[in-house]
C-alpha cells in the first residue's frame, strides 16, 4: 500500500510543475546538460541509435511524453508541438523535434513507431523527418528528465503522472525558452 502522505506530496509537486513550470534560461545550463548527457544513446522509433549531441547547430524542440497514455496528455502536447512547428515554418525556420518517453518499458520501439505513424496520419508533424520519438534506459530517462526539470514523475497503476514542459533551444544555444502547461502562446518560445 502506498503511503498517502507521500502521494499527496507527489501530487503537490506535480501541480507546481504543471501550472508554474520551471524556466531554463541560461545557455550554460543547457550546454552543461547536453555535455553531461552526451553519452546517452537513445533509441528512435525505427530502432536506430540516436544521440542528441549529434544535433549541434540545429534548433531543437524537446518534450517528454509517453505514447501509451489514454488521457489528454498526448492530444495537448502534440497540439502545442504542431503549433510550434507551424510558427517556425511561418518564420522560415526549422527545428528537430525530440519526444522522449517517460516510460521506456511500455513505449517499445514498436509503440514509438505506431505513435510516429499516427503523427504523420493526423498531420501533426508538418515535416515528419524532423520528429524523433525516443526511448532510453530507465536510468538515462530519469537522469535526462531531472536535468530538464521533469524528474518528478512516477507510475500509478497504468498511468504515468508527469509534468508538462516544452523546451526550445536555438541553433547557437543562446536562446533557451520553456513553454509550460498554462502558457498558450507558443510564439513566446521565439521572442
N, C-alpha and C positions, 0 to 999 in steps of 0.2 A: 504494500500500500504506500502510495506517495505521501510525503509529509505535506499537509495542506498549507502550512506557513511558507514552505519553500515554493510551492506552486503560486501562492499569492505574490511573493517577491518576484518570481519569474514573470508573472503576468504584468506586474507593475513595470518591470524593466522593458518588456515588450511594448507596452503602451508608450513609454517615454521614447523608445527607439522609433516607433512608427510615427507618432504625432509630432515629435520635436525634431527628429533627425539629428545626425551628428555631421558637422561640416568638416571636410578635409580641405584646407585652404592653402597649404604650403607645398610648393613643388619639391622641397627637400624631403618632406614626409613621404610623398609619392615615390620619389626616386629611391629612397631608403627601402620602402616596402617592396618595390619591384626588384631591387638588387638582392634583398634577403629572400625573396620568393622565386628568384630566377632559376633555382634548381628544381622547382616543382614542374613535373611533367604531367600535364593534364591529358585526358583522352577526349577527342572530339566525337561528334555524332557518327562519324564513319569508322571509328575505332583507331584513328591515327593519333600519334603523339603530337602534343601541341604545347608550346611554351609562350607565355605572354611576352617574355623578353624579346622574342623574335619580331614583335610588332613595333619596334622602336621607330620613331619618326612618323607615326600614324596617329590620327585622332582615335581615341578609344571611348566606348560607352560600355560600362560594366555594371552588371547587376547579378544578384543571386536569386535563384528560383528553385523549385522542384517541380518537375514536369508532370508528376502523377497527382498533383493537387486537385482535389474535387471542389474546392471552394472558389472564391472570386479572385484569388491572387493572380493566377496566370492571365486572366482577362484584364485586370487593372494594370499589371506590369507590362504586358505586351501592348496594351493600348498606349501607354506612355512611351514605350520604346518606339512604336510606329510613329508617334507624333514627333519624337526626337529625330528620327530618320527623315521625316518629311521636312522638318525645319532645316536640317543640314542640307538636304537636296535643294531647298529653296535658296540657300546661301551659296550654292555651288561648292559645297564641302562634302566630304565623305568621312566615314568612320568605320572601324571594326567594332562589331557588337559582340560582347562576350557575356554569355549567360552561363553562369556556373551553378551547378546544382548543390543545394544544401544536403541532398540525400543520395549519395553515390551508391548506396545499397539497393534502393528501389529504382533509381534512374540508371539503368544499364545502358550500354551503347544502343541496344535496340530501342529502348524508350526515348533516348535522345534523338535517334533517327526519326522515330514517329513524330516527335514534337517538331523537329525541323520541317518535316513534310507538311505538317499542319500549318506552320507559319507561312510556308510557300503557298499552300492551297488557299488559305484565308487571306492571302496578300498582305500579311502583317509586315513581312520583310520586303522592302522595295528592291533591295539588292541582296538576295539571299546568300550569295557567295561571301558577303562580308559579315555574316552572322555565324557565330561559333557557339555551339551548345557543348559545354564542357563538364567533365567529371574528373575527380581525383580520389585519392585515398581519403578515408575519414579524417586522418590526422592533418593532411595537407589542406583539406577543405576547411576544417575548423581554424587552422592557423591563418589561412587567407581571409576567411570571414572575419576573424578577430581584427586583423590588420586594417580592413576597410570599414570597421565599425559595425559589423553584423554578426559578431561572435555569440550573441545571446540568442541561440536557437536551440530547440530541443524537440524531440519526437514525443508526441502524445497519441497513443493508440495508432491510428493510421494517418495521422496528420503531423506535419512539421510546423511548429509555432516559430515564426520568424519576423524580423523587422523588414522594412522596405527602404531601399535606397538605390538610386541610380547615380553613378559617378561618371562624369565626363572629364577626360584628360586630353588636352590638345597635343598636337604632334611635337611641340617643343617642351612638353611637360611644364609649361609656365602657367597655364590656366587650368585649374582643377576646381570643378564645381560639383555640388551634390544636390540632387533632387530628392526630397523626402516625400512621404505619402501625401501630406496635406498641401504640397506645392503643386498647383495645377498648371503653372506657366513654364512649359519646357524651354522656352527661349531664354529663361534665366540661366540656363547652363552655358550659354554662349556669350552673354553680355558682360 
